[in-house]
Amino acid sequence: MFDQIDETMKEAIQRDCTRYAPGIEIISVRVTKPNIPVSIRRNFELMEEERTKALIAIERQKVAEKEAETQKKIALSEAEKNALVSKILMQQMLTEKDSSKRQQQIDNEMFLARERALADANYYRITKEAEANKLKLTPEYLELRFIESIANNTKIFFGEKIPNIIMDQRLIRNHLDSVPSKDQLEI
């Protein structure tokens, strides 16, 4: 920037003159380039080199900090994403379990209703059969059943000597009632 030093010096001196000594006008300023001894120049170059190395180290440190911060943000984002995925999976599993539980309850209720309907139907059938049997159990029906069972006997005896059989008094009485008595025959 040595080529710009003349203009910069002229502007700075003119400002000060205008403020502190009005009426003075600076026409030009010329700064010659000094000859710097080699030892001083070498020291300056070494200092500049050290300063540059320090700036590079500072910049590297800033870059490393930025990279660490970026890695931290990435890890945090990844952890949040994993937590969210885990939460969604847990919610899905809970929903599936709840759905399965509700399905099982519905199946149980259907089975219970079916069994209750079958039990009610069986009770109704048995009740109706009992009522029907009660209506059937008349003396006439019982006698008919008794006669049918004797009629189903495969042994029939004919002749004068019939083996002794135990006859129900009702059958004998009914038979005697159906056979006309001597008094009825005479009339």
C-alpha positions in Angstrom: 0.0 0.0 0.0 3.0 2.2 -0.3 1.8 3.7 -3.6 -1.3 5.1 -1.8 0.6 6.7 1.1 1.2 10.0 -0.6 -2.5 10.7 -1.2 -3.5 9.5 2.3 -0.8 11.7 4.0 -1.9 14.7 1.9 -5.6 14.3 2.9 -4.7 13.9 6.6 -2.4 16.9 6.7 -5.0 19.1 4.8 -7.7 18.2 7.3 -5.6 19.1 10.2 -4.5 22.4 8.6 -8.0 23.3 7.7 -9.1 22.8 11.3 -6.1 24.3 13.1 -4.6 26.7 10.6 -7.1 27.9 8.1 -5.8 29.3 4.9 -2.9 26.8 4.4 -3.3 24.6 1.4 -1.2 21.5 0.9 -0.4 20.9 -2.7 1.4 17.6 -2.6 3.2 15.2 -0.3 5.9 12.9 -1.3 7.1 10.1 0.9 10.2 8.3 -0.3 10.6 4.7 0.3 13.1 4.1 3.0 15.9 1.7 2.8 15.4 -0.7 5.7 18.5 -2.5 7.0 18.5 -6.2 6.3 18.4 -7.2 10.0 15.4 -5.1 10.7 13.7 -6.2 7.6 14.4 -9.8 8.5 13.0 -9.3 12.0 10.0 -7.6 10.5 9.5 -10.5 8.1 9.8 -13.0 10.9 7.3 -11.1 13.0 5.0 -10.9 10.1 5.5 -14.6 9.6 4.7 -15.3 13.2 1.7 -13.1 13.1 0.5 -14.8 10.0 1.0 -18.2 11.7 -0.9 -17.0 14.8 -3.7 -15.8 12.6 -3.8 -19.1 10.7 -3.9 -21.0 14.1 -6.7 -18.7 15.3 -8.6 -19.4 12.0 -7.9 -23.1 12.3 -9.2 -23.0 15.8 -12.3 -21.2 14.7 -12.9 -23.7 11.9 -12.4 -26.6 14.4 -14.9 -25.0 16.8 -17.3 -24.5 13.9 -16.9 -28.1 12.9 -17.3 -29.3 16.5 -20.5 -27.2 16.8 -21.7 -28.6 13.5 -21.0 -32.1 14.6 -22.8 -31.3 17.9 -25.8 -30.0 16.0 -25.8 -33.1 13.7 -25.6 -35.4 16.7 -28.3 -33.5 18.5 -30.5 -33.6 15.4 -29.8 -37.3 14.9 -30.7 -38.0 18.6 -33.9 -36.0 18.2 -34.8 -37.9 15.1 -34.1 -41.2 16.8 -36.2 -40.2 19.8 -39.0 -39.2 17.4 -38.8 -42.4 15.5 -38.7 -44.4 18.7 -41.7 -42.5 20.0 -43.6 -43.1 16.7 -42.8 -46.8 16.8 -43.8 -47.0 20.5 -47.1 -45.2 19.7 -47.7 -47.6 16.8 -47.0 -50.6 19.0 -49.4 -49.3 21.6 -52.0 -48.7 19.0 -51.6 -52.2 17.7 -51.9 -53.6 21.2 -54.9 -51.5 21.9 -56.5 -52.6 18.6 -55.7 -56.2 19.3 -57.2 -55.8 22.8 -60.4 -54.3 21.4 -60.6 -57.1 18.8 -60.3 -59.7 21.5 -63.0 -58.0 23.6 -65.3 -57.9 20.5 -64.6 -61.6 19.9 -65.2 -62.4 23.6 -68.5 -60.5 23.5 -69.6 -62.2 20.3 -68.7 -65.7 21.8 -70.5 -64.8 25.0 -73.6 -63.6 23.1 -73.6 -66.7 20.9 -73.3 -69.0 24.0 -76.0 -67.0 25.8 -78.3 -67.3 22.7 -77.6 -71.1 22.5 -78.3 -71.5 26.2 -81.5 -69.4 26.0 -82.6 -71.5 22.9 -81.8 -74.7 24.8 -83.7 -73.6 27.9 -86.7 -72.6 25.7 -86.6 -75.9 23.9 -86.4 -77.9 27.1 -89.1 -75.8 28.7 -91.4 -76.3 25.7 -90.6 -80.1 25.7 -91.5 -80.2 29.4 -94.7 -78.4 28.8 -95.5 -80.7 25.9 -94.7 -83.8 27.9 -96.8 -82.5 30.8 -99.7 -82.1 28.3 -99.0 -85.6 26.9 -98.9 -87.3 30.3 -102.6 -88.1 30.5 -103.9 -91.4 31.7 -105.1 -92.2 28.2 -101.7 -91.6 26.7 -99.9 -93.6 29.4 -102.3 -96.5 28.8 -101.7 -96.3 25.0 -98.0 -96.5 25.6 -98.5 -99.4 27.9 -100.6 -101.3 25.4 -98.1 -100.5 22.6 -95.2 -101.9 24.7 -97.2 -105.1 25.4 -98.1 -105.3 21.7 -94.5 -105.1 20.8 -93.8 -108.3 22.7 -92.8 -110.9 20.2 -94.0 -113.9 22.2 -97.6 -114.6 21.7 -99.0 -117.7 23.3 -102.2 -119.5 22.2 -103.8 -122.4 23.8 -105.3 -123.6 27.0 -102.3 -123.4 29.2 -100.9 -119.8 28.9 -97.9 -119.0 31.1 -98.5 -116.8 34.0 -97.8 -113.2 33.1 -98.1 -110.3 35.3 -100.7 -108.1 33.9 -101.3 -104.6 34.9 -104.5 -104.1 36.8 -105.4 -101.2 34.5 -105.1 -103.3 31.4 -107.3 -106.0 32.9 -109.8 -103.4 34.2 -109.9 -101.7 30.8 -110.2 -105.0 29.1 -113.0 -106.0 31.4 -114.7 -102.7 30.9 -114.5 -103.1 27.1 -115.9 -106.7 27.3 -119.7 -106.7 27.7 -120.8 -108.2 31.0 -123.4 -110.9 31.3 -126.0 -108.3 32.3 -125.2 -106.3 29.3 -125.4 -109.3 27.0 -128.8 -110.2 28.2 -130.4 -106.9 27.5 
